[in-house]
Amino acid sequence: MLFANRWRLIVGFLFPLLGLFACSPGSGPAHEAPPHPVLASPFQGEFRVSNVSDHEYPFQFKDNNGYLLSWWGEKLPGVDGHQGYDFPMPEGTPLLAVYDGEVVFAGWENPFYCPPLDKTVSGLGVVLRHRLPNGEVFLSIYAHMSEVQVKVGDQVSTGQVLGLSGNTGCSTGPHLHFEMRRAKGTEWPVFDPYGWSGEGEDPWSKHPSGVSSVWLWAEGKAPPLFSEVSLPPNPKPTDRAPVAITRVRYMGVSDTTNPNNEFVEITVDPRFASAPVSLKGFLLKNRLGEAFAFPDISLEPGASIRVYSGQGSPTGETLFWGRTQPAWDNWGDCAQLVYPSGARYLLGYRSGCASVQGLGVLLREEPGVLQDAHNLPLP
């Protein structure tokens, strides 16, 4: 996860409080014991995240005469204050209640101006209120839906279908925006159900408007927080290469503090190589031109080796770049395997290879980065 020095669109707007329900958010015992992990997946199927919560920089942001500031007063290039998790998925994917609860909002949000689309929009969504076994109260929020199958006041159970995913409202592509909020008095600060895994104390818990975050997913139920691209099978004749990049994981859990959650996989294709291939003289480069030099090792036809961005001891299947910071930009990069001859084999994502020239190029592109905002009311 390399955040380049450029702005990303603000995709998490503050939710307005549009009314009070009978149950105050802070009722019941609070913070007497850590919440027990209970959440299930918010959707059917397996989908990878494309945009994560900016947890290291507290979620909510202020606009100061056009400058983006955190609640700490910092100018923040490279983060966008996104308050949840975006999961691209086909429209019509069933969305599920992550835990037992009550529907406190279901329907169309109040219209608001959407910068990415440059027009006023309204999206379809659902908000659930949950009371966990320790008595704490949380909200789960589902935005950009195409169909809602519940109504306010309904009691729902874990895994119950709430409706279908979509692309309504301020959204540039079909996806689910999922987020959670934790009761604090009469407010609902953003809460990260993946917890805080960075160094030191959770920064958001230190702010008067913030709350601490803990892991809240039941065992085996957390949607994976990584994104990657892979080489499609059966490359075209023009894309043949004896050694190719077959996989790039460019977004992983806490990769800003643990670069080894990123890797690039290199494979010797047995269809185009009949003998071991030495990697001496090969380079692996990112779009910025930063390079990793392969040691003098050989791979058998069909064998693969992964180059992790961080530090570690190499094995027969793993190499380490030795970096203390991530190598691959979440918002678009170009993994380049440079042959000793100078030829390049590329595997790009999010238009990362658009300005890179190469020979024997196979380019795998993903849709552009999702941009979204929403205006669902909270209790």
N, C-alpha and C positions, 0 to 999 in steps of 0.2 A: 504494500500500500504506500505508494509514493505520492504525496500531495504536492503537485507542481505549484509554483508560485503564480497562480492565477486564481481568479474568483470562480467559485461555483455558485449557481443560482440558489437563492434561499428557497429551500423546498419544504421547510417545516414552519408554517405560520402559527402564531399563537391562536389557540382556540378561545373564542369569546364565551363567557359564562352567560347563558341565555335563560336562566331560571333556576329555581331551586326545587328539588324533590323532597318528599316528606322525610326521608332518611338523610341526615347530614353525613358528609363523607367521613368525618372523624368519629362517628359513633362506634362503640364497642372498644375492647381493649386494643391498644396500639403499642407496637414495639416491645411487647413483653417477651417475645421469643421470635427468632428469625422465621419467616414464612417457610412452610414445608413445600418443597418442589412439587407442584401439582399440574402445571400447564401441559396441555396437549397441543399438537400442531394446529394452526389456524386454517389449514387448507388440506384438501385431498390431493395426494400425489407428492412428488418430490420436485421442488423448485429452489433454485439458489438465489441468494440475495444479490441485489445490484446496488443498493445504497443502504448504509448502516447508520445507526445513531451516532452523532458526534459526541460521544460520551466524555472524552478527555477534555473537551471544551464544553462547559455546561450548555444545555440544550437551547435555552431560550435566549433570543437576541433582541437588541434594540437598534433602531435605525437613527443615527445621529447625523442629520444633514447629508444623507447619502452614504455615510460610512457605516459599515457593519461592525458592531461592537458586541462583545460578549457581556454577560452580566458582571464580569470583572473589569470591564472597561477596555479590554484589549481589542485592537484591530486584528481581524482574523483572515488573512489570505489563506486559501487552501481548505477551509472548512465552511460548511453552509448552515450549521445549526439544525440539521435534519433530526427530527424528534422521534423517528421510528425506523422501521425496516421496510424496504421495498422489495417485493418478490415478483418479478415478471412472470406471467403465466397467461395461457390462452383465455380469452373471454369465455365465461360460462363455467369456469372451474368452481366446484362447490367450496364454499367457505364455512368453517366450522367453529363452534364455540370452544375456546381454549379451556374453559372450566365452567362448572355450574354457575348460574347467575340469572340476573333479571335484565330484560331489555329496557334501557332508559332512553334510547333514541333509535328510531328506524325510519328512514325516508330520505328526502332531499334536503340538503343543507341550504342555508340562506345564500342567495347569489352574492358573488364577490368577484373582484377583478383578478384575472389570472395573467401574470406577466408573460409566461412562456407562450400562451396562445393569443395574447393581446386582445382579450375580450372578457366580458362578464360571463361567469359560468356557475353552475350548481351541480354538485355531485351527489351520488347516492351512497349511503353508508349506514352503519350500525354501531351503537355504543352499548356495551354490556357492563353491568356492575356486579362484582364478585365479592363475596365474603369468604376469606380463606379460613382454614381450620384454626389458626391462631387468633382469629377475630378481626384481622386487618381487612380493609376494604380497598379494592382496586377497580380500575376501569380497563377494559380492552376495547380498542377502536379499530374499525374496519372501514377503509375508504375506497372510493372509485368503483363501487359495485355496479353491476348491470341489472341486478334483480335482488329484492329483499323479500324474504319469506317468513319474517317474524314481525311482530308489532309491539309497541310500547306496552309494558306490563307483563309480557310473556315471561314465564320461567323456562329457562333452557338448561340443558344438561351438557356435560362435556362431550364434544364430538357431534353435537346436533348441527344440522345444516341451517345456516342463517340466511343464505342466499348465494348468489353467483358473482364471481369476480367480473370486472369490466374495465372500462376506460372513461368513466363519466367524470365530470367536473374538470378541475385543473390538472390534467394528466396528459403526457405526451406519448403514452404507450400503455397497452393493457398490463395491469399489475394490481397487486394488493399492497396498499400501504397499511401496515399493522403497527400499532404502538400501544403502550400501557401507561397508566397513570396511577399514582399512589396517593391515598388520602393524607392530607396534612391540614388539620383544622377544617376550614371551609374551602380550601383550595385543592387543586388536583395537579401537583407537579408531575412532570414526566418521570417515568421510572423505567429503567432498563432491565428487562427480565433475563438478560444474559449476564447481569452483574458487572462488577468492575474488576478487571484483571490487570490493570496497569500498576505502575510503581506507586507505593504510598497509599494514602487514604483516598477513597473515592472523591474526586474534586467537587462533584455536584452536591455531595452531602455537606460540604463546608459552607455552602451559600445559604443565607437565610431563607431563600425561596425554594431551596432544593431538598431532596431526600436521598438517602442512600439506596443503592441498587444491589440486589442479590440475585443469584441464579434461581429461577423460578420454574424451570422446565422439568417435568417428570422425566425419569430415566429413559433415554432413547427417543424422546419426543421433540427435542429442540430442532427446528429447521437449521441446517448447516450454514454457518456464516463464512462461506468462501465462494469465490467465483473463479472459473477457469475456462479455458478454451482448449479444444483437442483437435488434432489432425483428423479430418474425415477419412474413413476407410477407402481403399482403392483409388489412390490419387491418379489424376490424369497423366498420360505419358509426358506432357510438358512439365509436370510437377515432380517427376521422379528424381530421387536423390538417394545415394546409398546411406547417408547419415542425415537425419531430419529431426526437427523439433516436433514432438508429437503431443506435448501437453504443456500448458502454462497456467499455473495457479497464481493469480495476481492479487487476490484479496483473501486474506485469512484472518482468523480470530486474533486480535491483538498483534497484528503484524507490524504495527508501528513500534512496538517494544520487543517483538520477537520476529525478526526477519525470516526465521526458518519456517514460518507459516506460508512463505512463498517458495515456489520452486519452478524450474524448467526441466522437462524430461527430454532427453536425447535418445534416439533409437536408431540402430542399424537395421535397415529394412532388408530382410532376407530375399526379397524379390529382386533387389538391385545390387546386392553384395553377396558374394559366395565365399568370402574369406574374412578373417578378422580385420577390423579397420582400426588403425592407430589414430587417436585423437590429438597427438602431438601437433602443435601448430594451429589447432582450431581455436577460435575465440567465440565467446557468447557476449553479445552486446545488447544494451537497451537503446531506446530512441535517443537518449542523451549522449550516446557514444561511450558510456562507461562499460568496461570490458572485463570479462573473466577469462583467463588463459587456461586451457585444459592441460593437465599434466600428461606425461608420457604413459598413457594407458591404452589398451586395445579392447574393443568390444566385439564379441562374436556376432554373427548374423542373427538377428532377432532379439538381441540383448538391449537393455535400456539402462540409462544411468540418470539420476536426478541431480541437478545443481541447485542446492538450497542457498538462499540469499545470505544467511547469517553465518555463524561460526560453528565449528564442530570438527570431529575427526573423520576423515574420509573412510569409506568402506568400498567393497566391490560394487555397490549399487548406489552410493551417495557421494557427492562432492559438495564442498562448501566454499562459497564466494568469499566469506570472511568479512562481510559488511556488518556495520552496526545499525544501518538504516535500510529500509526496504529498497529494492531495485526496480520494481515494476509499478507503473502509474495505474491506479485503479480506473482512471478516466480516459485511458487510451495509451497504448504503448506498442512497440514493435520488437519482439524477440528475434534477434538476428544471429544465426549460426554462420560464422564467417570461416570458410574453408581456407586452408593454407594458400590456395591459388588466388584467393580474393573473392571468389564467388560467394554469394550469400543465399541462405535459405531462410525465409521469413515466416513467422506465424504472428499475425497481428490481431488486435481486438480494438473495437471502438475507434476505427479509422486511424489507429496508431501507426500504420505503415504507409499512410497516404503520401508522405513526402520522402519515403525511403526507396532507393533504387536497389534492385537485386537481381541476380540470375537464378533461374530455376525456382521462381517464387511461387509459393502457394499461400494465398492470403485468405484467412478465415476472419470474416468481419461479423461483429455483433451489431444489433441495432444501437442507435445513439443512446447516450445516457438518459435515463428517465428523469423528467422534471415534474414535480407535482407540488400541490398545496391543497389544503382542505379547510373547511369551516364548519365541521360538525359540532353541534352544541354539547356541552358537558352539563351534568346535573348541578 
